[in-house]
Amino acid sequence: YDVGNLKSVTNAMRYMGFDTRITSDPAELERADAIILPGVGAFPDAAEKLRVPGLDKTLLTQAEKKPILGICLGMQLLFERSDESDGVPGIGVLEGDIIKIPDTPGLKIPHMGWNSLDIRPGTRLYEGIENGSYVYFVHSYYLKARDEAIVAASTEYGCHIHASVESGNVFGCQFHPEKSSTVGLSILKNFLSVPREV
């Protein structure tokens, strides 16, 4: 199932010793202990690919039962709409808009490379991770969450970017933890330590 960064995410999971499967089967997602929605590419194409097998509805129901992590485009898809989408809605697990990064003198778009995180204290995803830690970004659009209380970490790149969220079982990273060295692996371990609802 082609959503871009599957191989690097899978490799990171296996490196840490977790049993990982790539699937587009809603029934298999229902059996999983946790779900990671990765993605690199265009919002409308990815949103439509999720709708064809009914994965959008499955993700909505599973978000009430188990941890779900969206990475990069995968995080954006968890929200309602994107400037990139031309009327194609996101899954709508969380409320917020995906907005194009504004043109800023001296800054290239896409935002590509390492940037530091301003981490909100007390978040589960960043437990044991130092504020100001650097992670790896590749994106042209950014999240503006409706409720800032769900923002777990933010960064600056020509504007204030909601770089990560957590709300109940749902987590998201605009950056790529699987490409963010030991900090990224710690974030993934923290996600996988979130207990599944019974």
C-alpha positions as CSV (number, residue, x, y, z in Angstrom):
1,Y,0.0,0.0,0.0
2,D,1.8,3.1,-1.3
3,V,1.9,5.9,1.3
4,G,5.5,6.9,0.9
5,N,7.6,6.3,4.1
6,L,6.3,2.9,4.9
7,K,9.7,1.2,4.6
8,S,11.5,3.6,6.9
9,V,8.8,3.4,9.6
10,T,8.6,-0.4,9.3
11,N,12.4,-0.6,9.6
12,A,12.4,1.6,12.7
13,M,9.7,-0.5,14.4
14,R,11.5,-3.8,13.6
15,Y,14.8,-2.3,14.8
16,M,13.2,-1.7,18.2
17,G,11.8,-5.3,18.2
18,F,8.1,-4.7,17.5
19,D,6.0,-6.9,15.3
20,T,5.0,-4.7,12.4
21,R,2.6,-5.4,9.5
22,I,1.7,-3.2,6.5
23,T,-1.9,-3.5,5.6
24,S,-4.9,-1.9,4.0
25,D,-7.3,-4.4,5.5
26,P,-9.8,-2.8,8.0
27,A,-10.1,-6.2,9.8
28,E,-6.4,-6.4,10.4
29,L,-6.4,-2.8,11.8
30,E,-9.1,-3.8,14.2
31,R,-6.9,-6.6,15.5
32,A,-3.8,-4.4,15.9
33,D,-2.6,-3.2,19.3
34,A,-1.6,0.2,17.7
35,I,-1.8,1.9,14.3
36,I,0.7,4.1,12.6
37,L,-0.6,6.1,9.6
38,P,2.5,7.2,7.7
39,G,2.5,9.2,4.4
40,V,4.5,11.3,2.0
41,G,2.7,13.0,-1.0
42,A,-0.5,14.9,-1.8
43,F,-3.4,15.2,0.7
44,P,-6.3,14.6,-1.8
45,D,-4.7,11.5,-3.3
46,A,-4.0,9.9,0.1
47,A,-7.4,10.8,1.5
48,E,-9.1,9.1,-1.5
49,K,-6.9,6.0,-1.1
50,L,-8.1,5.7,2.5
51,R,-11.7,5.9,1.5
52,V,-11.8,3.2,-1.1
53,P,-11.2,0.3,1.3
54,G,-13.1,2.1,4.1
55,L,-9.9,2.8,6.1
56,D,-11.2,6.3,7.0
57,K,-14.2,4.9,8.9
58,T,-12.0,2.2,10.5
59,L,-9.6,4.8,11.8
60,L,-12.4,6.8,13.2
61,T,-13.8,3.9,15.2
62,Q,-10.3,2.5,16.2
63,A,-9.3,5.9,17.6
64,E,-11.7,5.3,20.5
65,K,-10.0,1.9,21.3
66,K,-6.2,2.0,20.7
67,P,-3.3,4.4,20.1
68,I,-3.0,5.8,16.6
69,L,0.0,7.8,15.3
70,G,-0.1,9.9,12.2
71,I,3.3,10.9,10.7
72,C,3.8,13.8,8.3
73,L,0.9,13.6,5.7
74,G,-0.5,10.8,8.0
75,M,-1.0,13.4,10.7
76,Q,-2.5,15.9,8.3
77,L,-5.0,13.3,7.1
78,L,-6.4,13.0,10.7
79,F,-7.7,16.5,10.5
80,E,-10.7,18.0,8.6
81,R,-9.3,19.9,5.6
82,S,-6.2,21.0,3.8
83,D,-5.3,24.0,1.5
84,E,-3.9,21.3,-0.7
85,S,-7.1,19.2,-1.1
86,D,-9.4,21.3,-3.3
87,G,-12.5,20.1,-1.5
88,V,-11.4,16.6,-0.5
89,P,-11.9,16.3,3.2
90,G,-9.6,14.6,5.7
91,I,-10.7,11.9,8.1
92,G,-11.7,14.4,10.7
93,V,-10.6,12.5,13.8
94,L,-9.3,15.8,15.1
95,E,-10.4,19.4,14.4
96,G,-8.1,21.8,12.6
97,D,-6.8,23.0,9.2
98,I,-3.7,22.2,7.1
99,I,-2.3,25.4,5.7
100,K,0.4,26.2,3.2
101,I,3.6,27.5,4.7
102,P,3.8,31.2,3.8
103,D,6.6,32.4,1.5
104,T,9.2,34.0,3.7
105,P,12.5,35.6,2.5
106,G,15.4,33.3,3.2
107,L,13.4,30.2,3.9
108,K,12.9,27.4,1.3
109,I,9.7,25.5,0.8
110,P,9.3,22.6,1.4
111,H,10.6,23.0,4.9
112,M,13.3,20.2,4.7
113,G,15.7,19.5,7.5
114,W,16.3,19.5,11.2
115,N,14.4,21.9,13.5
116,S,13.9,22.1,17.2
117,L,10.7,21.4,19.1
118,D,9.1,23.5,21.8
119,I,7.6,20.6,23.9
120,R,4.5,21.1,26.1
121,P,5.3,19.7,29.6
122,G,3.5,16.5,30.7
123,T,2.9,15.0,27.2
124,R,3.1,11.2,26.9
125,L,4.7,11.3,23.5
126,Y,7.7,13.4,24.7
127,E,8.2,11.8,28.2
128,G,12.0,11.8,28.9
129,I,12.8,13.9,25.8
130,E,14.5,17.3,26.4
131,N,12.8,20.5,25.3
132,G,14.5,21.9,22.2
133,S,15.4,18.5,20.8
134,Y,15.9,18.5,17.0
135,V,13.8,16.4,14.6
136,Y,13.6,16.0,10.9
137,F,10.9,17.7,8.8
138,V,9.9,17.5,5.1
139,H,6.7,19.4,4.4
140,S,5.1,22.3,2.6
141,Y,1.9,22.5,4.6
142,Y,1.4,22.7,8.4
143,L,-1.2,22.2,11.0
144,K,-3.2,24.8,12.8
145,A,-5.2,22.9,15.4
146,R,-8.6,24.3,16.4
147,D,-7.9,23.5,20.1
148,E,-4.4,24.4,21.1
149,A,-4.7,22.2,24.2
150,I,-4.0,19.2,21.9
151,V,-0.7,20.6,20.7
152,A,2.1,18.5,22.2
153,A,5.0,20.3,20.5
154,S,5.5,23.2,18.1
155,T,8.2,24.8,16.0
156,E,8.9,27.9,13.9
157,Y,9.5,28.1,10.2
158,G,8.3,31.3,8.8
159,C,5.2,30.9,11.0
160,H,4.2,29.1,14.2
161,I,3.7,25.4,13.3
162,H,1.8,22.9,15.4
163,A,4.4,20.1,15.0
164,S,2.8,17.4,17.1
165,V,-0.5,16.6,18.7
166,E,-2.0,14.2,21.3
167,S,-5.6,13.8,22.2
168,G,-6.8,10.7,23.9
169,N,-5.6,7.8,21.8
170,V,-4.7,9.9,18.9
171,F,-1.1,11.3,18.3
172,G,0.5,13.0,15.4
173,C,4.0,14.2,14.3
174,Q,4.4,16.6,11.3
175,F,8.1,15.6,11.4
176,H,9.5,12.1,10.7
177,P,10.4,10.4,14.0
178,E,11.7,7.4,12.0
179,K,14.3,9.7,10.5
180,S,15.1,11.7,13.7
181,S,17.9,9.6,15.2
182,T,17.6,8.6,18.9
183,V,15.1,11.3,19.7
184,G,12.7,9.9,17.1
185,L,13.1,6.4,18.3
186,S,12.3,7.5,21.8
187,I,9.2,9.2,20.5
188,L,8.1,6.0,18.8
189,K,8.8,4.0,21.9
190,N,6.7,6.4,24.0
191,F,3.8,6.0,21.5
192,L,4.1,2.2,21.6
193,S,4.0,2.3,25.4
194,V,0.5,3.9,25.5
195,P,-1.9,1.3,26.8
196,R,-4.7,0.0,24.6
197,E,-8.2,0.6,25.8
198,V,-10.0,-2.5,27.1
